[in-house]
Amino acid sequence: MSSKRLIISGRVQGVGYRAWMADQANTLGIDGWVRNTADGSVEALISGTADAVEELARNCRRGPRFAQVEAIEEEIAPPPEEPGFHILPSLRG
């Protein structure tokens, strides 16, 4: 098992990024969550097989059709406490 925390920046809010990522995660059998942050980025925790985690991280660089991903910060993280993949409420500043 592999787990990563991603911070995705660019034009990633208001373009369906979270729903797109949830679909991608469910297709790949990834556990974790995704949420919008107050600074305009998207934060995610992804956990699964190393291959699936790497594939989702790679796909996140492209994102959904109207997204413009500028950068992704990745770091190793502990796995999520709950199974499944969830869209969490947005963080407010």
PyMOL commands that place a pseudoatom at each C-alpha (Angstrom):
pseudoatom trace, name=CA, resn=MET, resi=1, chain=A, elem=C, hetatm=0, pos=[0.000, 0.000, 0.000]
pseudoatom trace, name=CA, resn=SER, resi=2, chain=A, elem=C, hetatm=0, pos=[1.054, 3.524, -0.794]
pseudoatom trace, name=CA, resn=SER, resi=3, chain=A, elem=C, hetatm=0, pos=[-0.421, 6.813, 0.443]
pseudoatom trace, name=CA, resn=LYS, resi=4, chain=A, elem=C, hetatm=0, pos=[0.221, 10.381, -0.678]
pseudoatom trace, name=CA, resn=ARG, resi=5, chain=A, elem=C, hetatm=0, pos=[-1.046, 13.839, 0.126]
pseudoatom trace, name=CA, resn=LEU, resi=6, chain=A, elem=C, hetatm=0, pos=[-1.409, 16.039, -2.965]
pseudoatom trace, name=CA, resn=ILE, resi=7, chain=A, elem=C, hetatm=0, pos=[-1.777, 19.811, -3.207]
pseudoatom trace, name=CA, resn=ILE, resi=8, chain=A, elem=C, hetatm=0, pos=[-2.938, 20.677, -6.724]
pseudoatom trace, name=CA, resn=SER, resi=9, chain=A, elem=C, hetatm=0, pos=[-2.725, 24.313, -7.785]
pseudoatom trace, name=CA, resn=GLY, resi=10, chain=A, elem=C, hetatm=0, pos=[-3.839, 26.251, -10.831]
pseudoatom trace, name=CA, resn=ARG, resi=11, chain=A, elem=C, hetatm=0, pos=[-7.354, 26.626, -12.163]
pseudoatom trace, name=CA, resn=VAL, resi=12, chain=A, elem=C, hetatm=0, pos=[-8.719, 23.666, -10.201]
pseudoatom trace, name=CA, resn=GLN, resi=13, chain=A, elem=C, hetatm=0, pos=[-11.778, 25.035, -8.395]
pseudoatom trace, name=CA, resn=GLY, resi=14, chain=A, elem=C, hetatm=0, pos=[-15.098, 25.543, -10.146]
pseudoatom trace, name=CA, resn=VAL, resi=15, chain=A, elem=C, hetatm=0, pos=[-14.166, 23.143, -12.961]
pseudoatom trace, name=CA, resn=GLY, resi=16, chain=A, elem=C, hetatm=0, pos=[-15.437, 19.823, -11.551]
pseudoatom trace, name=CA, resn=TYR, resi=17, chain=A, elem=C, hetatm=0, pos=[-12.005, 18.730, -10.315]
pseudoatom trace, name=CA, resn=ARG, resi=18, chain=A, elem=C, hetatm=0, pos=[-13.215, 17.049, -7.104]
pseudoatom trace, name=CA, resn=ALA, resi=19, chain=A, elem=C, hetatm=0, pos=[-15.960, 15.016, -8.829]
pseudoatom trace, name=CA, resn=TRP, resi=20, chain=A, elem=C, hetatm=0, pos=[-13.555, 14.072, -11.636]
pseudoatom trace, name=CA, resn=MET, resi=21, chain=A, elem=C, hetatm=0, pos=[-10.948, 12.955, -9.109]
pseudoatom trace, name=CA, resn=ALA, resi=22, chain=A, elem=C, hetatm=0, pos=[-13.512, 10.900, -7.163]
pseudoatom trace, name=CA, resn=ASP, resi=23, chain=A, elem=C, hetatm=0, pos=[-14.480, 9.101, -10.386]
pseudoatom trace, name=CA, resn=GLN, resi=24, chain=A, elem=C, hetatm=0, pos=[-10.811, 8.434, -11.192]
pseudoatom trace, name=CA, resn=ALA, resi=25, chain=A, elem=C, hetatm=0, pos=[-10.137, 7.195, -7.636]
pseudoatom trace, name=CA, resn=ASN, resi=26, chain=A, elem=C, hetatm=0, pos=[-13.145, 4.870, -7.641]
pseudoatom trace, name=CA, resn=THR, resi=27, chain=A, elem=C, hetatm=0, pos=[-12.117, 3.426, -11.016]
pseudoatom trace, name=CA, resn=LEU, resi=28, chain=A, elem=C, hetatm=0, pos=[-8.614, 2.719, -9.674]
pseudoatom trace, name=CA, resn=GLY, resi=29, chain=A, elem=C, hetatm=0, pos=[-9.749, 1.362, -6.281]
pseudoatom trace, name=CA, resn=ILE, resi=30, chain=A, elem=C, hetatm=0, pos=[-8.187, 4.268, -4.373]
pseudoatom trace, name=CA, resn=ASP, resi=31, chain=A, elem=C, hetatm=0, pos=[-9.217, 5.206, -0.815]
pseudoatom trace, name=CA, resn=GLY, resi=32, chain=A, elem=C, hetatm=0, pos=[-8.977, 8.760, 0.521]
pseudoatom trace, name=CA, resn=TRP, resi=33, chain=A, elem=C, hetatm=0, pos=[-10.552, 12.138, 0.044]
pseudoatom trace, name=CA, resn=VAL, resi=34, chain=A, elem=C, hetatm=0, pos=[-10.411, 15.415, -1.887]
pseudoatom trace, name=CA, resn=ARG, resi=35, chain=A, elem=C, hetatm=0, pos=[-11.405, 18.963, -0.912]
pseudoatom trace, name=CA, resn=ASN, resi=36, chain=A, elem=C, hetatm=0, pos=[-11.062, 22.578, -2.000]
pseudoatom trace, name=CA, resn=THR, resi=37, chain=A, elem=C, hetatm=0, pos=[-8.840, 24.772, 0.152]
pseudoatom trace, name=CA, resn=ALA, resi=38, chain=A, elem=C, hetatm=0, pos=[-9.203, 28.444, 1.020]
pseudoatom trace, name=CA, resn=ASP, resi=39, chain=A, elem=C, hetatm=0, pos=[-6.210, 29.452, -1.142]
pseudoatom trace, name=CA, resn=GLY, resi=40, chain=A, elem=C, hetatm=0, pos=[-7.818, 28.134, -4.358]
pseudoatom trace, name=CA, resn=SER, resi=41, chain=A, elem=C, hetatm=0, pos=[-5.963, 24.826, -4.534]
pseudoatom trace, name=CA, resn=VAL, resi=42, chain=A, elem=C, hetatm=0, pos=[-7.298, 21.287, -4.185]
pseudoatom trace, name=CA, resn=GLU, resi=43, chain=A, elem=C, hetatm=0, pos=[-5.958, 18.985, -1.462]
pseudoatom trace, name=CA, resn=ALA, resi=44, chain=A, elem=C, hetatm=0, pos=[-6.236, 15.201, -1.621]
pseudoatom trace, name=CA, resn=LEU, resi=45, chain=A, elem=C, hetatm=0, pos=[-5.190, 12.110, 0.281]
pseudoatom trace, name=CA, resn=ILE, resi=46, chain=A, elem=C, hetatm=0, pos=[-4.885, 9.037, -1.922]
pseudoatom trace, name=CA, resn=SER, resi=47, chain=A, elem=C, hetatm=0, pos=[-4.124, 5.493, -0.809]
pseudoatom trace, name=CA, resn=GLY, resi=48, chain=A, elem=C, hetatm=0, pos=[-3.968, 2.160, -2.614]
pseudoatom trace, name=CA, resn=THR, resi=49, chain=A, elem=C, hetatm=0, pos=[-1.547, -0.016, -4.496]
pseudoatom trace, name=CA, resn=ALA, resi=50, chain=A, elem=C, hetatm=0, pos=[1.625, 1.802, -5.520]
pseudoatom trace, name=CA, resn=ASP, resi=51, chain=A, elem=C, hetatm=0, pos=[0.700, 1.503, -9.213]
pseudoatom trace, name=CA, resn=ALA, resi=52, chain=A, elem=C, hetatm=0, pos=[-2.820, 2.878, -8.696]
pseudoatom trace, name=CA, resn=VAL, resi=53, chain=A, elem=C, hetatm=0, pos=[-1.576, 5.786, -6.549]
pseudoatom trace, name=CA, resn=GLU, resi=54, chain=A, elem=C, hetatm=0, pos=[1.044, 6.688, -9.157]
pseudoatom trace, name=CA, resn=GLU, resi=55, chain=A, elem=C, hetatm=0, pos=[-1.507, 6.480, -11.969]
pseudoatom trace, name=CA, resn=LEU, resi=56, chain=A, elem=C, hetatm=0, pos=[-3.965, 8.754, -10.150]
pseudoatom trace, name=CA, resn=ALA, resi=57, chain=A, elem=C, hetatm=0, pos=[-1.199, 11.243, -9.289]
pseudoatom trace, name=CA, resn=ARG, resi=58, chain=A, elem=C, hetatm=0, pos=[-0.157, 11.243, -12.963]
pseudoatom trace, name=CA, resn=ASN, resi=59, chain=A, elem=C, hetatm=0, pos=[-3.770, 11.744, -14.111]
pseudoatom trace, name=CA, resn=CYS, resi=60, chain=A, elem=C, hetatm=0, pos=[-4.152, 14.649, -11.679]
pseudoatom trace, name=CA, resn=ARG, resi=61, chain=A, elem=C, hetatm=0, pos=[-1.540, 16.592, -13.651]
pseudoatom trace, name=CA, resn=ARG, resi=62, chain=A, elem=C, hetatm=0, pos=[-4.027, 16.682, -16.530]
pseudoatom trace, name=CA, resn=GLY, resi=63, chain=A, elem=C, hetatm=0, pos=[-7.252, 16.942, -14.534]
pseudoatom trace, name=CA, resn=PRO, resi=64, chain=A, elem=C, hetatm=0, pos=[-10.734, 17.371, -15.991]
pseudoatom trace, name=CA, resn=ARG, resi=65, chain=A, elem=C, hetatm=0, pos=[-11.421, 19.159, -19.253]
pseudoatom trace, name=CA, resn=PHE, resi=66, chain=A, elem=C, hetatm=0, pos=[-11.604, 22.758, -17.996]
pseudoatom trace, name=CA, resn=ALA, resi=67, chain=A, elem=C, hetatm=0, pos=[-8.849, 22.534, -15.362]
pseudoatom trace, name=CA, resn=GLN, resi=68, chain=A, elem=C, hetatm=0, pos=[-5.432, 24.094, -15.830]
pseudoatom trace, name=CA, resn=VAL, resi=69, chain=A, elem=C, hetatm=0, pos=[-3.067, 22.382, -13.420]
pseudoatom trace, name=CA, resn=GLU, resi=70, chain=A, elem=C, hetatm=0, pos=[0.044, 24.470, -12.770]
pseudoatom trace, name=CA, resn=ALA, resi=71, chain=A, elem=C, hetatm=0, pos=[1.740, 22.384, -10.072]
pseudoatom trace, name=CA, resn=ILE, resi=72, chain=A, elem=C, hetatm=0, pos=[1.280, 19.414, -7.768]
pseudoatom trace, name=CA, resn=GLU, resi=73, chain=A, elem=C, hetatm=0, pos=[3.071, 19.034, -4.448]
pseudoatom trace, name=CA, resn=GLU, resi=74, chain=A, elem=C, hetatm=0, pos=[3.311, 15.401, -3.325]
pseudoatom trace, name=CA, resn=GLU, resi=75, chain=A, elem=C, hetatm=0, pos=[4.340, 13.981, 0.021]
pseudoatom trace, name=CA, resn=ILE, resi=76, chain=A, elem=C, hetatm=0, pos=[4.115, 10.579, 1.653]
pseudoatom trace, name=CA, resn=ALA, resi=77, chain=A, elem=C, hetatm=0, pos=[1.218, 10.469, 4.121]
pseudoatom trace, name=CA, resn=PRO, resi=78, chain=A, elem=C, hetatm=0, pos=[-0.512, 8.033, 6.466]
pseudoatom trace, name=CA, resn=PRO, resi=79, chain=A, elem=C, hetatm=0, pos=[-3.469, 6.191, 4.912]
pseudoatom trace, name=CA, resn=PRO, resi=80, chain=A, elem=C, hetatm=0, pos=[-7.000, 7.512, 5.451]
pseudoatom trace, name=CA, resn=GLU, resi=81, chain=A, elem=C, hetatm=0, pos=[-8.966, 6.272, 8.452]
pseudoatom trace, name=CA, resn=GLU, resi=82, chain=A, elem=C, hetatm=0, pos=[-12.067, 5.357, 6.414]
pseudoatom trace, name=CA, resn=PRO, resi=83, chain=A, elem=C, hetatm=0, pos=[-12.348, 3.113, 3.356]
pseudoatom trace, name=CA, resn=GLY, resi=84, chain=A, elem=C, hetatm=0, pos=[-13.678, 4.512, 0.084]
pseudoatom trace, name=CA, resn=PHE, resi=85, chain=A, elem=C, hetatm=0, pos=[-13.063, 7.853, -1.574]
pseudoatom trace, name=CA, resn=HIS, resi=86, chain=A, elem=C, hetatm=0, pos=[-14.877, 10.943, -0.308]
pseudoatom trace, name=CA, resn=ILE, resi=87, chain=A, elem=C, hetatm=0, pos=[-15.416, 14.533, -1.377]
pseudoatom trace, name=CA, resn=LEU, resi=88, chain=A, elem=C, hetatm=0, pos=[-14.985, 16.576, 1.800]
pseudoatom trace, name=CA, resn=PRO, resi=89, chain=A, elem=C, hetatm=0, pos=[-16.428, 20.027, 2.469]
pseudoatom trace, name=CA, resn=SER, resi=90, chain=A, elem=C, hetatm=0, pos=[-14.306, 22.952, 1.303]
pseudoatom trace, name=CA, resn=LEU, resi=91, chain=A, elem=C, hetatm=0, pos=[-11.989, 24.649, 3.778]
pseudoatom trace, name=CA, resn=ARG, resi=92, chain=A, elem=C, hetatm=0, pos=[-12.766, 28.315, 4.342]
pseudoatom trace, name=CA, resn=GLY, resi=93, chain=A, elem=C, hetatm=0, pos=[-10.116, 30.919, 5.168]
for i in range(1, 93): cmd.bond("trace and resi %d" % i, "trace and resi %d" % (i + 1))
show_as sticks, trace
zoom trace
